[in-house]
Amino acid sequence: MRPGRITLFTIDSLSITLAFLASLFIRQSSVITSHFGYIHYGTTIYLWSFIVAALLLSTVFGAFKLYQVRTIEISARIFTVLKSLVVWTLLITLLVYILKFDFSRAVLFMTVILTAILICFGRFAYFKYRLNKKADDDTDVHIIGTRGRAQDIEKQLKNSLPNLSVIHFDFQNPKSRAHLAAMESRDIFIADEHLTRQQVMEILADDSFNHHSFRVILDTFRLATGEVRLNDLDEIPSISPNCQPNTVYLIAKRLLDITISGLGIIAVSPLWLTIGAIIKIDSNGPVFIKQIRMGSNAKPFTLIKFRTMHCDTTLYEYSPNNGDDPRITRSGRLLRRFSLDELPQLWNILKGDMSLVGPRPEMEFIVKSYQPWQQIRLKAKPGLTGLWQILGRKDIPLHKNLEYDFYYICNRNFLLDSVIMLKTIPAVLFGRGAY
């Protein structure tokens, strides 16, 4: 974790700790206890509540990317902090209602208010310090591009951040690109309107730029991903190739994978027996097939599926792109239409080879054909469902699938995972794009 992120995490941790202790102290003061009585410390409910609230706070802040340290306008960053605190408060209130925690509501109310005040004050002071006295990890801003929009962005930056210098580089020059990768810059603007989509994606996927934060001009960004996400600094669209999710998110996601896959295996076990019987009656061959697929960081694993093709079909070749493919059995058409053939992958999720949500697990011969920028999809565990599942599945061309995976990997959080899982239900029920 970078020093700036450690500082922000420390500010947040100290803020919620001080707020919690201060709330308990105030609640036990003689003025309040004379009217409402003392609260009892003989239970661990307060300790557990504090731990849950602290973990939830770091998760929400991570989802809002509040641990990404960049030189941005303070007002915009504090506004994002306030939005995150509202979400955090709503989630705590929901948990209190569902779990019916028996503790002082006054302590809860004061903890939330004091946490918000302390975090906003602490982060305001920190970012003010970074702007007025340049921190060690806050070096020059660089621009890829030499004319036109590059000059416009330089002017825009100098108006907002006069203490930052701007150096121009030409992406087409290999020496300039190597020089740029070796520098300590944290912010790089891709402002060359002549760059192709492939060139932009190669930059974003280049491991040598992992210590940089990219901000891409509007038109080039649309070429790269088809989406626009506005940054806090002067509303310049941005994307970062360092797509590392919050650690708490990864741990919680793994626990969710284990819980849902375990319960799912138990719940659908009778259906597995029925499907197995239908497959055996319909055609010769085994009930299950096993394929080697590429997992996170290109680590191979054995994927399990119900067999939907004739037993003489080659195990490793491109999947059918229409429902009339002669390789598919009669029962296989039904199973593939409603994704029932993928139910055994719950075992892969339980083992940790896969996740509920993630990129499509591809075969090795397909991954070997990837261009360098397409390797980005291997930075996350493959999923039972994903953006490719809810946005058309096989109706989307391969290169579009890869770009949706790129977007997911760089923006994954609980909210996005929840939306994908919810939207998977109608996609499966209506069999959209499944062959």
C-alpha positions, 0 to 999 in steps of 0.5 A: 500500500502506498504511503498516501493511502496508508495516511488516509486509512490511518486518518479514517481509522483514528477518526472512527475510533476517537468518535466511538470513544468520545460518544461512549464518554459523552453518553456516560456523562453525569448530565445525560445519565441523570436523565437516561441512566447508565449504559452497561459495558458488560456485553461485547455488543459495543466492541463488535458493533465498532468492528463491523462499522469500521470494516464497513467504512473502509469497504464503502470508502474503497468502493468510492475510490477514496484511497486513491491519492491524487492531486485533485481539488479539495472541495470535490474530494470532500464532497465524495467523502460526504456521499460515502459517509451517507451510504455508510450511515444508511448501511449501518442503520439497515444492519441495526434494524435487521440484526436488532442490536440492543445498544444505545442509539445515542452512541450510534448517532454521536459516533456517525456525526463525530466520525463525519466531522473528524474524517472531513477535517483530517482529509481536508488538512491532509489534501491542503498539505499536499497542495501547499507543500508537495508530498514526496509521492506527488511529482510532475504531471505528464501529457502524452500528446504534443498539440491541440487538446494536449495544449488545452489540458495543459492550460486547464491544469495550470489554472487549477494546479499552478504548482505542477509542471507539465512535460510533453511526450510523443507515444509514437516515439519508443524512447519517449514512452520508455522515458515516461515509464521510468519517471515517478509521475503519478498523473498522465494525460493521454491527449493525442486525438490520433491514437487508435483504440488499440494504442490506448488500451496497450498503454492502460494494460502496460505493466510498466505504467502500473505506478501511474494514474491515467486521465484520458480525454473524452474522445479517446476514452470513448474509443477505449471502453465506450464509457465515460467516468468523470474525474474530480479534477475539472471534470476530465474523464479518467481511467487507471490501469492499476485496477487493484480492488480494496482488500476488504472487498476481496475478503468479503467477496470470497466469503460470499462466494463460499456461502452462496456456492455452498448453499447453492450446491445443497439447494440444486442437488436434486436438479443435478440428478434430474439433469444427469438422467436426462443427459444419459437418456438423450445421448451416449457419453459422460454426464460431466465434461472437464476442461482446462480454463485460464484463471486469475493471473493465467493460472489454469484450473479444471472447469466442470460443466454438464455435457451439452454436445455429442461425445465425439466433439473436440473438447477444445474449440470455439463455442457454438454461436447459434442454437442450430449448431450440430454439435449440440445434443437435444437436451444440450440445447435446453441446458445451454438456453437457460445456463443449466449446464453451468451449475457444476461450476458452483464447485469451482467457486467453492474451491476458489478457482472462480467467483460468482462475478467476474470475466468469462473463463476462457480456454488456453488456446483463446488466451494465447491469441490475446494481444498484450492489452487483452491480458488485463482480463486475467487479473481477476478470477473468472466468474459464473456471471459478469457484464458479458452475461447481462449485456448480450452474452454471445451476441457481443463480439469477442473484442467487446466482451474483453472491453466489458471485462476491462471495465469490470476489473477496474471498477469492481465493488459490491454495488456493481457485483450486486447489480450484475447478479440481479440482472443475471436472473432475467438474462438466464430466464429469458435465455438472452444470447445463450447458445 
